Amino acid sequence: MQGNEVVPGCPIKIPLATLNRHGLIAGATGTGKTKTIQVISECLAENGIPVLLMDVKGDLSGIAACGKSNPKIEDRHHKIGLPFTEDQFASELLSISTQPGVKMRATVSEFGPVLFSKILGINETQEGIVSVVFRYCDQKGLPLLDLKDFKKTLNYISGEAKAEIEAEYGAISNVSMGTILRKVVELEQQGADTFFGEPSYEVEDLLRFDSNGRGMINILRVSDIQDRPKMFSTFMLCLLAEIYNLFPEEGDLDQPKLVMFIDEAHLIFNEASKALMSQLETIIKLIRSKGVGIFFCTQNPQDIPEAVLSQLGLKVQHALRAFTANDRKDIKKTAENYPISEFYKTDEVLTSMGIGECLVTALDEKGRPTPLAHTFLRAPRSRMDVLTEDEIELIISSSTMVRKYNRQIDRESAYEILTEKITSAQKTAEEDESTKSDTRSKSSAKEKSTLEKVTSNPMIKQVGNTFIREVTRGLLGVLGVKTSSTRKKSSWF
């Protein structure tokens, strides 16, 4: 575009080979970020590249349904000089909550102590205790699969195994243990117990294609966990780490193996500790060698840490709005993130662009930044709206992945092993107590039998009776009371 006019015959294209260099899609609410994600995803799928979309707002599912033309779309495509064709794309609906879709589960062990501590939102001291729990379970062969495994281990460590733990790792505060346990219960109440468990989702299943060789578009529906940013951000970090660890090194490919779009990316960075930020920056730098591209979508580029922002080769910047002095400062900073252009005053264009317009800079085939271009975007070919409940049900019912992952496996793990161990210990203790009780009863019976034998002897009885009478008479005599025996005795003289 030049000013407000579309320049015909000047299409802006992005080389597929550079899409593993990551990217940024930014802009104010309502400027067209979601539709940009949809357009790029359609192009990727059409070129045989699988896509993973984080659908935080719930408005990306329409990519699975056929689009429909209207006068506005026809007018837009007439200006661009590109015919509009309706299309739909093979999609898989994924879920980490109670929403319908393929269940993406992970075990507690797969999260590890650092990420699991982050999702609990505990302090450094309590993180140390969580690390001890993981270490103890590794040593004792106790699989941590779901939250009930972790809770059972906490109870066991603070009870039956407390002396063992203190001998090896030092004293552990009961208050801290109680805090961690309450955090786990709180996590359960947020629905996280549906996420932790088996079968674990295999990240290789993101690399699937439809019957026509198009890349599958995987839509992770997370619209119901917006109020749980810790869970979302931790899940994303875990997923990225899993992809990085399991995908083989690929080097420079003609096109990426997988492209991920992380909507509302600030949720990840706002909740990340220093250690996790360092881990995330490392993954972003190195994961491109695995053939994976990551696109962060947010309202303001300032939401992305500078170390990550510098790694993003493709930048699509929609309009920003200046309502306050701070907004104007942010716009100037944003303009400085883009190449200097002799055709545009970047900070002015940022505030004057309309819906469906953006500034684009990418990397060319040789990895060099392209000049900044004010671009008029074409419309998505798929539906620019959400799926209906019936359409969602149809996709889910025909999915092979649903049959693979939407079943619960509850194999023997820490909960069952420790429960059996505690039950066995209690049974042994009860048997020991019963044995001791029998021994005491036999001893008491023996003592009673001996006493009965002694007291039943006639001679001993007579001696005892005589002794008692004599003592009684002595006491009464002291008190001045005469007994019949005393009177009888005096008559003998």
Backbone torsions as a table, in degrees:
resi	resn	phi	psi	omega
1	MET	NA	146.8	173.2
2	GLN	-125.8	109.0	-171.8
3	GLY	68.6	-125.1	178.0
4	ASN	-101.1	5.8	-176.0
5	GLU	-104.3	142.0	175.8
6	VAL	-84.2	128.9	178.7
7	VAL	-88.7	112.5	-176.3
8	PRO	-70.7	152.9	175.9
9	GLY	73.5	18.6	178.9
10	CYS	-126.7	67.1	-179.5
11	PRO	-69.8	141.9	176.8
12	ILE	-99.5	114.9	-178.4
13	LYS	-117.9	154.7	-178.3
14	ILE	-117.8	124.5	178.3
15	PRO	-63.1	129.6	-179.5
16	LEU	-61.1	-33.7	-175.3
17	ALA	-65.2	-19.1	-177.3
18	THR	-100.2	3.3	-175.8
19	LEU	-78.1	-6.5	171.5
20	ASN	-87.5	6.5	175.9
21	ARG	-91.7	10.5	173.6
22	HIS	70.8	174.3	-176.8
23	GLY	-166.6	172.3	-179.5
24	LEU	-132.6	133.2	171.2
25	ILE	-123.6	112.7	-172.7
26	ALA	-131.0	161.8	178.4
27	GLY	154.2	159.8	-179.3
28	ALA	-66.8	162.8	178.9
29	THR	-59.1	133.0	176.0
30	GLY	84.8	10.5	-177.9
31	THR	-96.5	-6.7	174.3
32	GLY	115.2	16.1	-178.8
33	LYS	-61.1	-45.4	-177.0
34	THR	-61.8	-40.6	-180.0
35	LYS	-69.4	-30.8	175.4
36	THR	-65.2	-43.6	175.6
37	ILE	-57.7	-42.4	-177.7
38	GLN	-64.7	-44.4	-179.3
39	VAL	-63.3	-47.8	-178.9
40	ILE	-65.1	-39.7	179.8
41	SER	-62.7	-41.6	178.0
42	GLU	-60.6	-43.0	-179.4
43	CYS	-65.8	-40.1	179.2
44	LEU	-63.6	-48.6	-179.0
45	ALA	-60.9	-40.1	-179.2
46	GLU	-64.0	-28.5	179.2
47	ASN	-94.3	14.8	174.9
48	GLY	78.5	30.4	179.1
49	ILE	-115.7	115.8	176.9
50	PRO	-63.7	150.9	-175.3
51	VAL	-130.9	144.6	171.1
52	LEU	-121.1	118.4	-179.9
53	LEU	-108.2	130.7	171.9
54	MET	-91.3	102.1	-174.9
55	ASP	-91.7	82.8	-176.3
56	VAL	-74.7	-38.4	-177.0
57	LYS	-91.7	-9.7	177.2
58	GLY	83.2	15.6	-175.6
59	ASP	-113.4	18.4	178.9
60	LEU	-105.0	-8.4	-175.6
61	SER	-66.0	-20.7	-179.3
62	GLY	-62.3	-12.4	179.3
63	ILE	-64.2	-18.9	179.3
64	ALA	-83.0	-6.8	-178.1
65	ALA	-116.7	156.8	-177.4
66	CYS	-72.1	137.0	178.4
67	GLY	-74.8	173.1	-179.3
68	LYS	-141.2	131.0	-178.0
69	SER	-72.7	155.5	173.5
70	ASN	-150.6	169.5	-175.8
71	PRO	-56.2	-36.8	-179.8
72	LYS	-66.1	-42.2	178.8
73	ILE	-65.7	-42.8	179.8
74	GLU	-61.3	-42.6	179.6
75	ASP	-63.7	-43.0	179.3
76	ARG	-61.1	-47.5	-177.1
77	HIS	-72.0	-27.0	174.1
78	HIS	-65.0	-41.1	178.5
79	LYS	-66.2	-38.6	-178.9
80	ILE	-73.3	-30.9	-175.4
81	GLY	85.0	29.9	-178.3
82	LEU	-129.1	125.1	-179.6
83	PRO	-67.5	146.9	178.5
84	PHE	-94.6	127.9	177.2
85	THR	-123.3	132.3	178.8
86	GLU	-78.2	145.3	-179.1
87	ASP	-160.9	164.2	172.9
88	GLN	-138.0	160.2	-171.1
89	PHE	-130.3	138.1	-179.4
90	ALA	-59.2	125.0	-174.2
91	SER	-132.3	152.9	174.3
92	GLU	-121.8	127.7	179.2
93	LEU	-92.7	122.4	-178.1
94	LEU	-112.0	157.8	-179.2
95	SER	-150.6	142.1	172.0
96	ILE	-114.9	11.5	-179.5
97	SER	-130.3	-151.0	-179.4
98	THR	-87.9	-1.5	178.7
99	GLN	-65.4	148.4	178.2
100	PRO	-61.3	143.5	178.9
101	GLY	146.7	177.2	177.3
102	VAL	-68.0	123.3	-175.7
103	LYS	-75.8	120.1	175.9
104	MET	-96.6	94.1	-179.6
105	ARG	-99.1	160.7	172.6
106	ALA	-147.0	151.2	177.9
107	THR	-84.8	159.8	177.0
108	VAL	-60.5	-39.0	179.8
109	SER	-61.1	-37.8	-179.4
110	GLU	-66.1	-30.5	177.1
111	PHE	-68.4	-38.9	-176.8
112	GLY	80.5	163.9	-174.2
113	PRO	-65.3	-34.6	-176.1
114	VAL	-69.0	-51.9	-179.1
115	LEU	-68.5	-36.1	179.8
116	PHE	-67.0	-37.9	176.3
117	SER	-63.5	-37.2	-179.4
118	LYS	-65.3	-41.6	-178.6
119	ILE	-68.7	-24.4	177.0
120	LEU	-80.5	-24.2	-179.6
121	GLY	70.2	46.3	-176.8
122	ILE	-106.9	168.4	-178.0
123	ASN	-84.7	179.6	-173.8
124	GLU	-64.6	-39.2	179.1
125	THR	-61.6	-45.0	179.8
126	GLN	-69.1	-31.4	174.9
127	GLU	-61.7	-37.0	177.7
128	GLY	-61.7	-38.6	178.9
129	ILE	-67.0	-41.1	177.5
130	VAL	-61.0	-39.4	177.3
131	SER	-63.1	-37.7	177.0
132	VAL	-63.8	-41.8	179.3
133	VAL	-59.9	-47.3	179.7
134	PHE	-63.2	-42.0	-179.7
135	ARG	-63.9	-44.4	-179.5
136	TYR	-62.0	-42.9	-179.8
137	CYS	-65.8	-37.1	176.8
138	ASP	-63.4	-43.7	-178.2
139	GLN	-67.3	-37.0	-174.0
140	LYS	-95.4	2.1	179.8
141	GLY	66.7	42.6	-179.8
142	LEU	-108.1	102.1	-179.1
143	PRO	-65.4	127.3	174.8
144	LEU	-98.0	97.8	-175.5
145	LEU	-101.8	-45.8	-178.1
146	ASP	-131.5	-176.9	-174.4
147	LEU	-68.9	-30.6	179.9
148	LYS	-69.2	-28.5	173.5
149	ASP	-64.0	-44.6	-178.4
150	PHE	-66.6	-42.4	179.6
151	LYS	-63.0	-43.1	-179.3
152	LYS	-63.1	-40.3	178.7
153	THR	-65.6	-40.2	176.6
154	LEU	-58.8	-47.6	179.8
155	ASN	-62.3	-39.2	-178.5
156	TYR	-67.9	-42.0	-179.1
157	ILE	-66.6	-35.9	-179.3
158	SER	-83.9	-5.6	-179.5
159	GLY	-119.7	-97.8	-174.2
160	GLU	-59.2	-36.3	-176.0
161	ALA	-100.5	15.1	-175.0
162	LYS	-61.7	-44.8	-179.4
163	ALA	-63.3	-40.7	179.3
164	GLU	-63.9	-44.0	180.0
165	ILE	-64.8	-44.9	-178.7
166	GLU	-65.5	-33.0	179.2
167	ALA	-68.3	-33.0	-176.2
168	GLU	-97.1	-36.0	-173.3
169	TYR	-117.9	-5.3	-176.7
170	GLY	94.5	172.6	-176.6
171	ALA	-67.1	141.4	178.3
172	ILE	-120.2	128.2	-176.9
173	SER	-68.0	131.0	176.0
174	ASN	-65.1	-31.4	178.9
175	VAL	-64.2	-44.5	178.6
176	SER	-64.4	-40.7	178.5
177	MET	-61.5	-41.4	178.4
178	GLY	-64.3	-39.0	179.0
179	THR	-63.5	-45.6	179.6
180	ILE	-61.1	-43.3	-179.4
181	LEU	-62.0	-41.3	178.6
182	ARG	-65.4	-36.7	178.4
183	LYS	-65.3	-37.7	178.1
184	VAL	-65.7	-42.5	178.1
185	VAL	-62.3	-41.0	177.9
186	GLU	-61.7	-39.9	178.1
187	LEU	-64.0	-39.4	177.1
188	GLU	-61.9	-41.6	-178.9
189	GLN	-66.2	-23.2	177.2
190	GLN	-83.9	-0.1	177.2
191	GLY	93.3	9.3	-177.6
192	ALA	-70.4	-17.8	179.5
193	ASP	-66.1	-19.3	175.9
194	THR	-79.0	-18.2	-178.8
195	PHE	-89.1	-41.5	-178.4
196	PHE	-81.5	129.1	178.5
197	GLY	147.4	-165.0	-179.4
198	GLU	-123.1	156.7	0.9
199	PRO	-75.9	142.1	177.6
200	SER	-71.9	144.3	178.8
201	TYR	-73.5	132.6	178.8
202	GLU	-93.4	118.2	-173.2
203	VAL	-64.6	-19.8	176.7
204	GLU	-62.8	-22.1	179.4
205	ASP	-72.6	-5.7	173.7
206	LEU	-78.3	-15.0	-174.0
207	LEU	-99.1	46.1	-177.1
208	ARG	-103.6	164.0	-178.1
209	PHE	-129.5	158.5	176.3
210	ASP	-86.5	-177.0	-175.8
211	SER	-66.4	-17.2	179.5
212	ASN	-97.1	4.9	-179.6
213	GLY	84.4	3.2	175.2
214	ARG	-74.7	151.0	176.3
215	GLY	-68.6	140.3	177.1
216	MET	-74.6	137.3	175.6
217	ILE	-99.1	112.3	-179.9
218	ASN	-94.8	119.4	-176.9
219	ILE	-109.0	108.2	178.1
220	LEU	-86.4	112.0	-176.0
221	ARG	-87.5	107.0	-178.2
222	VAL	-124.6	26.7	-177.7
223	SER	-67.4	-20.2	-178.1
224	ASP	-93.7	6.2	177.7
225	ILE	-122.9	25.0	177.9
226	GLN	-63.5	-28.1	179.6
227	ASP	-86.4	7.1	176.7
228	ARG	-127.2	65.2	-174.9
229	PRO	-61.6	-30.4	179.7
230	LYS	-63.0	-42.5	-179.7
231	MET	-65.3	-44.0	-179.5
232	PHE	-64.7	-48.2	-176.7
233	SER	-65.7	-39.2	179.6
234	THR	-67.6	-40.0	176.7
235	PHE	-59.8	-44.1	-178.6
236	MET	-63.1	-42.5	178.7
237	LEU	-63.7	-40.3	178.5
238	CYS	-64.2	-42.9	-179.8
239	LEU	-64.1	-44.3	179.1
240	LEU	-62.5	-42.0	179.0
241	ALA	-64.3	-39.1	179.7
242	GLU	-65.2	-44.1	178.6
243	ILE	-63.1	-43.8	-178.8
244	TYR	-63.0	-40.3	-176.4
245	ASN	-75.9	-30.9	-172.5
246	LEU	-98.7	-28.6	-179.2
247	PHE	-74.9	139.1	179.6
248	PRO	-74.4	159.9	175.0
249	GLU	-67.4	135.9	-176.9
250	GLU	-120.2	-21.4	-175.6
251	GLY	71.0	-145.9	-179.2
252	ASP	-89.0	115.8	179.2
253	LEU	-104.0	161.5	176.1
254	ASP	-68.7	-26.5	175.9
255	GLN	-157.4	154.0	-177.0
256	PRO	-68.1	159.1	176.5
257	LYS	-82.1	-29.4	-176.5
258	LEU	-155.4	139.2	174.0
259	VAL	-125.3	130.8	-178.4
260	MET	-112.3	139.2	175.0
261	PHE	-117.4	117.8	-178.4
262	ILE	-105.6	100.7	179.4
263	ASP	-77.3	155.3	-177.0
264	GLU	50.3	51.5	-173.4
265	ALA	-62.9	-22.1	-179.9
266	HIS	-61.6	-23.7	178.7
267	LEU	-61.8	-32.8	178.9
268	ILE	-73.9	-50.0	-172.1
269	PHE	-73.9	-33.4	-180.0
270	ASN	-65.6	-30.5	-174.7
271	GLU	-97.4	-0.4	-173.8
272	ALA	-86.7	134.0	174.2
273	SER	-77.0	176.2	-180.0
274	LYS	-60.9	-44.0	-178.7
275	ALA	-62.6	-42.5	-179.0
276	LEU	-71.7	-34.8	177.0
277	MET	-62.9	-42.2	178.4
278	SER	-62.1	-41.9	179.0
279	GLN	-64.8	-42.2	-179.1
280	LEU	-64.9	-43.9	179.3
281	GLU	-60.5	-40.9	179.1
282	THR	-63.9	-43.6	179.9
283	ILE	-63.3	-43.1	-179.4
284	ILE	-60.9	-40.1	-178.7
285	LYS	-68.8	-36.2	-170.2
286	LEU	-100.9	-20.6	-172.4
287	ILE	-70.2	-18.6	178.9
288	ARG	-64.9	-26.5	177.8
289	SER	-71.3	-12.0	175.2
290	LYS	-90.4	2.0	-179.1
291	GLY	81.3	26.5	-176.6
292	VAL	-118.8	129.9	174.6
293	GLY	-109.0	142.3	-178.5
294	ILE	-124.6	127.4	178.8
295	PHE	-114.9	125.4	178.9
296	PHE	-99.0	130.4	-178.7
297	CYS	-116.6	125.1	-177.8
298	THR	-156.7	171.4	-177.6
299	GLN	-78.1	-36.8	-175.2
300	ASN	-131.8	131.1	178.4
301	PRO	-57.2	-22.4	179.4
302	GLN	-67.3	-13.9	177.1
303	ASP	-70.2	-20.4	-177.0
304	ILE	-95.3	128.0	178.1
305	PRO	-57.3	146.4	-174.8
306	GLU	-59.6	-37.6	180.0
307	ALA	-62.4	-32.4	177.8
308	VAL	-82.4	-42.2	-178.2
309	LEU	-57.2	-35.7	-179.1
310	SER	-68.8	-14.4	-179.3
311	GLN	-93.8	-0.9	-173.1
312	LEU	-95.4	110.7	-174.6
313	GLY	-78.4	-37.8	179.7
314	LEU	-101.1	127.4	177.6
315	LYS	-126.2	123.6	176.2
316	VAL	-117.5	109.1	-174.2
317	GLN	-111.6	112.1	173.6
318	HIS	-83.7	-179.3	-173.6
319	ALA	-64.8	149.1	171.6
320	LEU	-117.3	151.1	-177.9
321	ARG	-114.6	134.8	-179.2
322	ALA	-105.6	99.3	178.0
323	PHE	-103.8	-20.6	-178.0
324	THR	-135.2	172.3	177.8
325	ALA	-63.2	-38.2	178.9
326	ASN	-65.6	-35.9	176.6
327	ASP	-60.3	-42.1	-179.4
328	ARG	-66.5	-36.2	176.7
329	LYS	-65.2	-42.4	179.8
330	ASP	-63.3	-37.1	179.6
331	ILE	-65.1	-41.1	178.2
332	LYS	-64.6	-40.0	177.5
333	LYS	-65.5	-40.5	179.7
334	THR	-62.7	-42.7	-179.7
335	ALA	-60.1	-31.9	-179.3
336	GLU	-73.7	-14.0	178.5
337	ASN	-79.5	-7.9	-175.1
338	TYR	-111.1	155.1	178.6
339	PRO	-58.2	144.9	177.2
340	ILE	-67.5	132.1	-177.0
341	SER	-116.7	139.2	176.3
342	GLU	-85.0	-8.0	-177.6
343	PHE	-99.3	-24.4	-173.6
344	TYR	-129.4	149.1	161.6
345	LYS	-93.6	101.1	-167.0
346	THR	-55.7	-45.0	-176.6
347	ASP	-64.7	-30.7	178.3
348	GLU	-75.4	-40.4	-180.0
349	VAL	-64.2	-36.2	-177.8
350	LEU	-58.6	-33.1	-177.6
351	THR	-95.9	-9.3	-175.5
352	SER	-106.6	-8.2	-177.6
353	MET	-69.2	148.0	177.0
354	GLY	-94.3	-176.0	178.4
355	ILE	-66.0	134.1	179.8
356	GLY	81.5	11.3	173.2
357	GLU	-114.0	152.0	179.8
358	CYS	-159.3	162.9	169.6
359	LEU	-97.3	132.7	-176.4
360	VAL	-126.7	133.6	166.5
361	THR	-137.4	135.2	-177.3
362	ALA	-130.6	-169.1	172.5
363	LEU	-109.6	137.1	177.4
364	ASP	-81.2	-175.7	-175.6
365	GLU	-60.1	-23.0	179.6
366	LYS	-98.2	8.8	176.6
367	GLY	81.2	15.3	179.7
368	ARG	-95.6	141.3	178.0
369	PRO	-62.1	134.4	178.4
370	THR	-84.4	158.5	176.2
371	PRO	-60.1	153.8	179.1
372	LEU	-68.3	135.6	-178.8
373	ALA	-131.0	126.5	172.4
374	HIS	-78.6	117.0	-166.2
375	THR	-120.7	141.6	175.1
376	PHE	-104.1	110.5	-170.4
377	LEU	-80.2	144.2	173.4
378	ARG	-76.5	165.4	-178.1
379	ALA	-84.8	150.2	173.6
380	PRO	-62.0	145.5	179.0
381	ARG	-83.3	-21.0	177.9
382	SER	-90.6	179.4	-175.1
383	ARG	-67.2	133.4	177.3
384	MET	-94.7	53.7	-178.3
385	ASP	-164.4	173.7	-177.3
386	VAL	-81.5	161.8	174.4
387	LEU	-78.0	153.2	173.5
388	THR	-79.9	166.9	179.2
389	GLU	-60.8	-38.6	179.6
390	ASP	-66.3	-39.4	178.8
391	GLU	-66.6	-39.4	177.2
392	ILE	-62.5	-44.7	-179.7
393	GLU	-62.7	-38.2	179.6
394	LEU	-64.6	-43.1	179.4
395	ILE	-64.6	-43.2	-177.6
396	ILE	-67.6	-41.5	-177.0
397	SER	-66.9	-25.1	-178.9
398	SER	-97.4	4.9	-175.2
399	SER	-86.7	129.4	174.0
400	THR	-73.6	-27.3	-179.6
401	MET	-69.2	-31.8	177.3
402	VAL	-62.3	-42.9	179.3
403	ARG	-67.0	-27.7	-179.6
404	LYS	-78.4	-40.6	-170.5
405	TYR	-108.9	-20.7	-176.3
406	ASN	-87.6	50.1	173.4
407	ARG	-137.9	143.2	-177.7
408	GLN	-98.9	134.2	176.3
409	ILE	-114.3	126.8	179.8
410	ASP	-124.3	69.9	-179.4
411	ARG	-78.5	172.6	-177.4
412	GLU	-63.8	126.4	-178.7
413	SER	-141.9	-162.6	-174.8
414	ALA	-55.9	-39.5	-177.7
415	TYR	-61.3	-50.8	-177.5
416	GLU	-67.7	-42.0	-178.5
417	ILE	-63.6	-46.2	-178.4
418	LEU	-71.4	-36.0	177.1
419	THR	-61.3	-44.2	178.5
420	GLU	-64.6	-39.3	-179.9
421	LYS	-64.6	-44.7	179.8
422	ILE	-66.3	-43.6	178.8
423	THR	-60.6	-43.4	179.4
424	SER	-63.4	-41.7	179.5
425	ALA	-64.9	-41.4	178.9
426	GLN	-65.3	-38.9	179.1
427	LYS	-64.9	-42.1	177.5
428	THR	-62.8	-42.8	179.5
429	ALA	-63.2	-40.4	178.5
430	GLU	-65.5	-39.7	178.3
431	GLU	-65.4	-40.2	177.8
432	ASP	-63.5	-41.8	179.9
433	GLU	-66.1	-37.6	178.4
434	SER	-65.6	-40.5	178.4
435	THR	-63.6	-44.4	178.7
436	LYS	-62.4	-40.1	-180.0
437	SER	-64.0	-40.9	177.8
438	ASP	-63.8	-40.6	179.6
439	THR	-62.9	-43.7	179.2
440	ARG	-63.8	-39.1	-179.5
441	SER	-64.7	-42.3	179.3
442	LYS	-65.6	-41.0	179.8
443	SER	-64.5	-42.1	179.6
444	SER	-65.2	-40.8	179.1
445	ALA	-64.5	-38.6	179.7
446	LYS	-64.6	-43.7	179.5
447	GLU	-63.8	-40.0	-179.9
448	LYS	-65.8	-39.7	179.4
449	SER	-62.3	-40.8	179.6
450	THR	-65.4	-42.6	179.7
451	LEU	-64.4	-40.1	179.8
452	GLU	-63.2	-39.6	179.3
453	LYS	-62.5	-42.0	-178.5
454	VAL	-67.5	-47.3	-175.6
455	THR	-72.0	-21.1	-179.8
456	SER	-85.0	-6.3	177.7
457	ASN	-70.9	124.5	-176.0
458	PRO	-59.4	-42.2	-177.8
459	MET	-63.5	-44.3	-179.9
460	ILE	-64.9	-37.3	177.4
461	LYS	-60.0	-46.5	-177.2
462	GLN	-63.8	-43.8	179.0
463	VAL	-61.8	-41.5	-179.3
464	GLY	-64.7	-42.9	-179.4
465	ASN	-64.7	-41.8	179.6
466	THR	-62.4	-43.1	-179.8
467	PHE	-61.8	-42.1	-179.3
468	ILE	-65.8	-41.9	179.6
469	ARG	-63.0	-42.2	-178.1
470	GLU	-64.8	-40.2	178.3
471	VAL	-64.6	-42.7	-179.6
472	THR	-62.5	-45.5	179.8
473	ARG	-62.1	-39.0	179.7
474	GLY	-61.2	-42.0	-179.7
475	LEU	-66.8	-41.0	-179.5
476	LEU	-69.2	-35.3	177.1
477	GLY	-62.8	-39.2	177.5
478	VAL	-62.0	-34.8	-179.4
479	LEU	-82.2	-4.1	177.3
480	GLY	85.3	21.4	180.0
481	VAL	-102.6	128.4	-179.3
482	LYS	-91.7	134.6	177.9
483	THR	-102.6	165.0	-178.2
484	SER	-64.4	-32.1	179.5
485	SER	-67.7	-35.9	-180.0
486	THR	-66.6	-42.5	-179.3
487	ARG	-65.7	-38.1	-178.0
488	LYS	-65.8	-36.7	-178.6
489	LYS	-64.1	-44.3	-176.4
490	SER	-64.9	-21.5	179.9
491	SER	-76.7	-11.3	-179.6
492	TRP	-78.7	-17.5	-178.2
493	PHE	-92.1	NA	NA
